[in-house]
Amino acid sequence: MLGRSFEPYWDLQTEQRITTAGITCCRCGGTLPYVGLTDGNTELGFLACTPECGEWIWFLAPLPPSSPDGEGGGR
């Protein structure tokens, strides 16, 4: 993804939602840290287990709430 102009990003609200949800690895049961990537238009989110396990779960990161004028989230 880095070769396709995606760069790492951090979204604290997404991280907090994932932590609160208590999502664990379906293979080993470990807690999965959140990894985000963006190209400035699209945000991708992943949950990644430890290198020993190697499990990755992909999800589309949530967009920010729409602005009050209805113009969307600015992405």
C-alpha positions as semicolon CSV with decimal commas, in nm:
position;residue;x (nm);y (nm);z (nm)
1;M;0,000;0,000;0,000
2;L;0,289;0,235;0,066
3;G;0,389;0,198;-0,300
4;R;0,040;0,318;-0,397
5;S;0,068;0,654;-0,217
6;F;-0,092;0,534;0,108
7;E;0,069;0,661;0,426
8;P;0,018;0,558;0,789
9;Y;-0,226;0,768;0,990
10;W;-0,366;0,758;1,341
11;D;-0,727;0,813;1,442
12;L;-0,770;0,816;1,819
13;Q;-1,150;0,776;1,804
14;T;-1,123;0,465;1,587
15;E;-0,859;0,320;1,821
16;Q;-1,084;0,388;2,122
17;R;-1,384;0,223;1,953
18;I;-1,180;-0,087;1,871
19;T;-1,043;-0,109;2,226
20;T;-1,392;-0,067;2,373
21;A;-1,533;-0,337;2,142
22;G;-1,280;-0,588;2,278
23;I;-1,200;-0,736;1,938
24;T;-0,954;-1,024;1,960
25;C;-0,768;-1,237;1,706
26;C;-0,973;-1,527;1,572
27;R;-0,657;-1,738;1,550
28;C;-0,477;-1,682;1,883
29;G;-0,719;-1,474;2,094
30;G;-0,476;-1,183;2,136
31;T;-0,576;-0,816;2,144
32;L;-0,536;-0,657;1,800
33;P;-0,374;-0,316;1,758
34;Y;-0,520;-0,082;1,496
35;V;-0,318;0,028;1,191
36;G;-0,453;0,297;0,955
37;L;-0,347;0,401;0,604
38;T;-0,467;0,691;0,390
39;D;-0,397;0,835;0,047
40;G;-0,568;1,163;0,138
41;N;-0,902;1,048;-0,004
42;T;-0,954;0,696;0,126
43;E;-0,882;0,563;0,471
44;L;-0,818;0,194;0,525
45;G;-0,802;0,030;0,863
46;F;-0,645;-0,295;0,969
47;L;-0,625;-0,491;1,289
48;A;-0,292;-0,670;1,309
49;C;-0,192;-0,948;1,543
50;T;0,163;-1,017;1,661
51;P;0,422;-1,133;1,406
52;E;0,419;-1,476;1,572
53;C;0,051;-1,516;1,484
54;G;0,047;-1,317;1,159
55;E;-0,331;-1,264;1,136
56;W;-0,459;-0,945;0,969
57;I;-0,821;-0,829;0,961
58;W;-0,914;-0,555;0,711
59;F;-1,192;-0,300;0,761
60;L;-1,285;0,032;0,607
61;A;-1,215;0,301;0,863
62;P;-1,520;0,512;0,949
63;L;-1,559;0,853;0,791
64;P;-1,593;1,157;1,017
65;P;-1,944;1,285;1,083
66;S;-2,099;1,503;0,813
67;S;-2,069;1,876;0,859
68;P;-2,385;2,059;0,971
69;D;-2,429;2,207;0,621
70;G;-2,457;1,855;0,474
71;E;-2,144;1,885;0,265
72;G;-1,997;1,558;0,393
73;G;-1,692;1,478;0,600
74;G;-1,436;1,655;0,384
75;R;-1,279;1,340;0,242
